[in-house]
Amino acid sequence: MYIHQMTCISPQQSQDDSFIQGKILSANEGKFLAVEPNYMELIPLGLLRRMGKVVKLGIGAGLPLLKDHPNLDGIILGTANGGLGDCFKFLNQIIQYEEGTLTPTSFVQSTANAVAGNLALMGKRTGYNSTHVSGGLSFESALAGAQMLLEEHTDNTYLVGAADEFDESNFNINRLLGLYNNGVIAGEGSAMFILNNQSKNAIAKILDVDQITYPSREDIHQKLNYLLSKNNLKKEDIDALVLGYTSPSASDEWYDDMATQFSETSVYQFKNLVGEYPTSSAFACWMSAQLLETGQLPADCLKKGVPRKANRILIYNHYRGDQHGFILIERV
């Protein structure tokens, strides 16, 4: 699959060249909140005031791509929580109004497919439309879905991406569960990609995607070796690793172990810039494509080694130590 255009709304200034030029924003009170665009330039006010945050994030990243590609064959998105903020609003209304007459807006906007549905309605697209809700592997599942579709429909083009929002209620729940211990920072964001099988004028090529749940350390090694051999690659063929380091916590031992598998490879990180959220690997994919296209990333991204020209990148991320995803991406 080839990436032909991409957009990203993140806690960094990823909507222009500021991030690539090294202008890094810091977390605020332990949270990485998205730097959002002026939605009024994209979304009619009548619709905008009814939209939850994740829908706005998805529309803000996806609608410009829909406008540039009027002949898309489908929309394939991933989200772990959908419009969780609107879901909490609706549940609170049930209590507030004693299960009486409720406004439907929060319920409609809280469903996981609200982003893909709104993109289809606003872009007037009646083709294939799917949302993968697979927790920390939602984006990887969306890529796998696109990969299978492009194997069957070789001339098609798809909008593929992911979006998840920060919500205060969910943040408090996850904090009580220990997700944000040891300095782990909560985040949010949306990244969208135009994918097809045509190499001409492409930004980068997604070679493969794979995933595994509840693995042992040996399971991860076997999955890595399988992924590389499947694509006729050796470990020395990987020029850069992009790993989901969060903080000095036990969960980062997975990344330390992966880094030891590639002794001469530069290691980059991304959650120190956007925080922890289930579909943060979509930002990692956008960041990796930027590295392949421009040859540079901010110094804050480099975890180990020295910057060098990257022709092939392996993205490895896990969520809560349970769900582990791999994405292979290379220069065109």
C-alpha atoms as one frame of an Amber mdcrd trajectory, in Angstrom:
protein
   0.000   0.000   0.000   1.276   3.437  -0.909   0.623   6.646   1.032  -0.262
   9.479  -1.340  -1.435  12.154   1.058  -1.759  12.427   4.804  -2.916  14.793
   7.521  -2.448  14.822  11.271  -4.017  16.652  14.193  -1.983  16.025  17.319
  -0.737  17.714  20.507   2.080  19.049  18.331   1.810  21.573  15.486   1.553
  18.787  12.926  -0.779  20.631  10.575   2.124  22.589   9.067   5.928  22.316
   9.030   6.402  23.501  12.624   6.814  20.024  14.103   9.326  18.860  11.483
  11.285  22.084  12.011  11.665  21.240  15.686   9.067  23.488  17.340   7.986
  21.166  20.154   5.087  21.797  22.544   5.056  20.461  26.100   2.317  18.679
  28.013   0.048  20.749  30.217  -0.865  19.392  33.662  -0.028  15.847  32.669
  -2.091  15.928  29.483  -1.243  16.234  25.816  -4.271  17.888  24.189  -4.563
  18.271  20.429  -3.731  21.552  18.701  -7.003  21.845  16.804  -7.583  23.741
  13.557 -10.271  26.354  12.945 -13.147  23.970  12.348 -15.421  26.781  11.166
 -13.447  26.826   7.924 -14.404  23.178   7.334 -17.679  22.455   9.107 -20.994
  24.377   8.928 -21.826  25.912  12.294 -25.112  24.043  12.539 -23.243  20.750
  12.425 -20.203  21.896  14.370 -22.083  22.766  17.565 -23.489  19.223  17.753
 -20.196  17.419  17.214 -18.183  15.818  19.966 -14.438  16.300  20.093 -13.385
  13.034  18.448 -15.748  13.706  15.534 -14.218  17.149  15.078 -10.715  15.673
  15.225 -11.619  13.091  12.590 -13.447  15.556  10.351 -10.629  18.089  10.673
  -8.059  15.546   9.514 -10.166  13.582   7.035 -12.355  16.114   5.222  -9.482
  17.951   3.448  -8.356  14.594   2.015 -11.879  13.788   0.846 -12.034  17.119
  -0.949  -8.720  16.448  -2.685  -9.750  12.918  -3.709 -13.349  12.974  -4.960
 -13.237   9.422  -6.325 -12.358   7.506  -3.169 -13.718   3.977  -2.944 -14.124
   3.835   0.808 -13.399   5.048   4.324 -11.684   2.760   6.851 -11.059   4.122
  10.337  -9.898   2.858  13.708 -10.887   4.124  17.139 -10.742   2.562  20.576
 -13.230   4.760  22.396 -15.158   6.673  19.730 -17.017   9.641  21.175 -16.450
   8.666  24.782 -17.049  12.196  26.048 -20.524  12.268  24.501 -21.178   8.791
  25.871 -20.573  10.052  29.413 -22.811  13.061  28.707 -25.620  10.765  27.602
 -25.238   8.503  30.631 -25.318  11.523  32.935 -28.480  12.758  31.198 -30.168
   9.433  31.950 -29.594  10.118  35.641 -30.352  13.826  35.430 -33.675  13.380
  33.613 -34.558  10.147  35.455 -34.665   8.156  32.216 -37.189  10.606  30.783
 -37.033  12.563  27.520 -33.383  12.682  26.440 -31.722  14.650  23.659 -30.438
  12.193  21.031 -27.395  14.224  19.963 -24.950  12.917  22.558 -26.041   9.332
  21.903 -25.643   9.675  18.135 -22.227  11.332  18.428 -20.971   8.793  20.977
 -21.057   5.766  18.685 -17.712   4.457  17.475 -18.612   4.898  13.800 -19.621
   8.547  14.229 -16.360   9.805  12.671 -16.563   7.620   9.566 -20.291   8.263
   9.267 -19.923  12.043   9.461 -17.072  11.969   6.931 -19.281   9.988   4.544
 -22.231  12.346   5.005 -20.212  15.554   4.681 -18.164  14.204   1.776 -21.246
  12.634   0.135 -19.527   9.254  -0.102 -21.765   6.209  -0.375 -19.022   3.595
  -0.835 -17.427   1.161   1.576 -17.429   2.475   5.149 -15.985   0.618   8.128
 -14.782   1.386  11.641 -12.473  -0.967  13.529 -12.892  -0.830  17.302 -10.047
  -2.999  18.576  -8.653  -1.088  21.530  -4.943  -0.419  21.176  -4.869  -2.211
  17.810  -7.647  -0.216  16.159  -5.358   1.574  13.700  -3.436  -1.596  12.867
  -6.777  -3.323  12.239  -7.845  -0.520   9.902  -4.582  -0.876   7.960  -5.041
  -4.652   7.771  -8.574  -4.121   6.483  -7.315  -1.755   3.790  -4.536  -4.187
   2.892  -7.014  -7.017   2.284  -9.351  -4.784   0.279  -6.502  -3.583  -1.941
  -5.448  -7.155  -2.579  -8.966  -7.848  -3.853  -9.697  -4.487  -5.501  -6.296
  -3.526  -6.842  -7.364  -0.257  -8.497  -9.210   1.193  -5.512  -8.211   4.094
  -3.262  -9.177   4.403   0.393  -9.111   6.954   3.184  -7.584   5.131   6.168
  -6.905   6.580   9.594  -7.658   6.742  13.290  -8.923   9.140  15.934  -9.253
   9.118  19.714 -10.029  11.928  22.129  -8.994  12.821  25.653 -11.899  12.747
  28.088 -11.657  13.810  31.717 -13.929  11.065  33.035 -12.074   8.334  31.184
  -8.772   9.878  32.278  -9.808   9.582  35.923 -10.870   5.958  35.437  -7.596
   5.040  33.708  -5.616   6.872  36.365  -7.294   4.791  39.073  -6.456   1.684
  37.037  -2.796   2.730  37.044  -2.403   3.548  33.339  -0.906   6.979  34.046
   1.466   5.969  36.836   5.208   6.610  36.582   4.852   9.787  34.587   2.819
   8.378  31.658   0.984  11.290  30.020  -2.479  11.017  28.456  -2.888  12.131
  24.846  -5.218  12.310  21.872  -5.106  12.848  18.131  -6.164  11.929  14.622
  -4.160  10.930  11.542  -5.536  10.163   8.079  -3.941   8.647   4.969  -4.850
   8.186   1.310  -3.811   4.638   0.365  -3.770   2.704  -2.899  -1.539   0.359
  -4.921  -0.056   3.023  -7.197   3.593   3.892  -6.585   3.682   7.016  -8.776
   4.029  10.232  -6.726   3.668   8.297  -3.450   5.092   9.550  -0.143   5.948
   6.120   1.272   4.949   2.477   1.079   3.383   0.499   3.905   4.927  -2.919
   3.382   2.981  -4.838   5.996   1.099  -4.691   9.279   0.718  -7.313  11.995
  -0.512  -7.620  15.556  -0.564  -9.913  18.570  -2.355  -9.883  21.930  -1.226
 -11.026  25.377   2.151 -12.290  24.134   5.195 -13.516  25.962   8.606 -12.065
  25.170   9.299 -15.129  22.997   6.002 -14.596  21.152   7.117 -11.078  20.229
  10.459 -12.376  18.908   8.680 -14.991  16.815   6.207 -12.438  15.452   9.056
 -10.089  14.548  10.989 -12.813  12.745   7.852 -13.944  10.916   7.058 -10.408
   9.771  10.578  -9.833   8.468  10.869 -13.189   6.701   7.421 -12.757   5.159
   8.704  -9.588   3.498  12.123 -11.077   2.590  13.925  -8.844   5.074  16.660
  -9.273   7.631  17.101  -7.231  10.782  19.972  -5.303   9.220  17.565  -4.120
   6.503  15.723  -1.996   9.077  17.253   1.491   9.208  15.128   2.919  12.011
  12.864   1.758  14.810   9.941   3.897  15.941   8.945   2.710  19.410   6.197
   3.802  21.780   8.351   4.739  24.748   6.253   6.497  27.379   8.318   6.972
  30.535  10.719   5.007  32.758   8.068   2.367  33.501   7.824  -1.402  33.403
   5.892  -1.328  30.123   8.897   0.216  28.384  10.816  -3.007  28.911   9.033
  -4.285  25.801  10.642  -1.490  23.774  14.059  -1.990  25.367  13.895  -5.642
  24.375  12.890  -4.771  20.812  15.738  -2.260  20.526  18.263  -4.926  21.502
  17.171  -6.951  18.468  18.586  -4.210  16.186  22.091  -3.309  17.307  22.941
  -0.795  14.543  19.523   0.781  14.094  18.505   4.315  15.088  15.684   4.325
  17.635  12.958   6.994  17.633  10.141   7.617  20.116   6.820   9.446  19.812
   4.683   9.195  22.961   6.947  11.717  24.663   5.437  14.174  22.139   1.775
  13.118  21.929   1.120  11.059  25.033  -0.445   7.643  25.527  -3.733   6.834
  23.790  -4.943   3.685  22.023  -4.426   4.801  18.416  -1.169   6.715  18.896
   0.448   4.365  16.339  -1.379   6.388  13.666   0.736   9.384  14.683   3.809
   7.122  14.588   2.925   6.124  11.025   2.527   9.784  10.025   5.828  10.648
  11.742   7.641   7.759  10.037   6.342   8.806   6.622   7.602  12.322   7.356
  11.037  10.901   8.144  11.094   8.930   4.892   9.899  11.913   2.846  11.895
  14.755   4.420  14.812  12.887   6.007  14.429  14.746   9.293  12.612  14.725
  12.610  12.947  16.910  15.722  15.777  15.988  18.085  13.181  15.122  20.750
  12.154  12.122  18.633  15.570  10.448  18.742  15.855   7.958  21.593  19.108
   6.184  20.733  21.744   6.195  18.004  22.458   8.880  15.448  20.147  10.255
  12.761  20.822   8.713   9.384  19.007   8.255   6.117  16.175   5.813   6.638
  14.906   3.688   3.773  12.950   1.209   5.849  11.288   1.704   9.243   9.686
  -0.677  11.720   7.024   0.798  14.008   6.388  -1.227  17.158   3.846  -0.144
  19.740   1.880  -1.724  22.545  -1.077  -0.580  24.614  -1.063  -1.478  28.309
   1.373  -4.285  27.578  -1.476  -6.427  26.224  -1.946  -5.406  22.593   1.148
  -5.206  20.371   1.253  -3.889  16.796   3.869  -3.832  14.028   3.936  -1.620
  10.928   6.637  -1.882   8.231   7.045   1.242   6.095   9.663   2.086   3.484
  10.874   4.830   1.164   9.451   4.821  -2.353
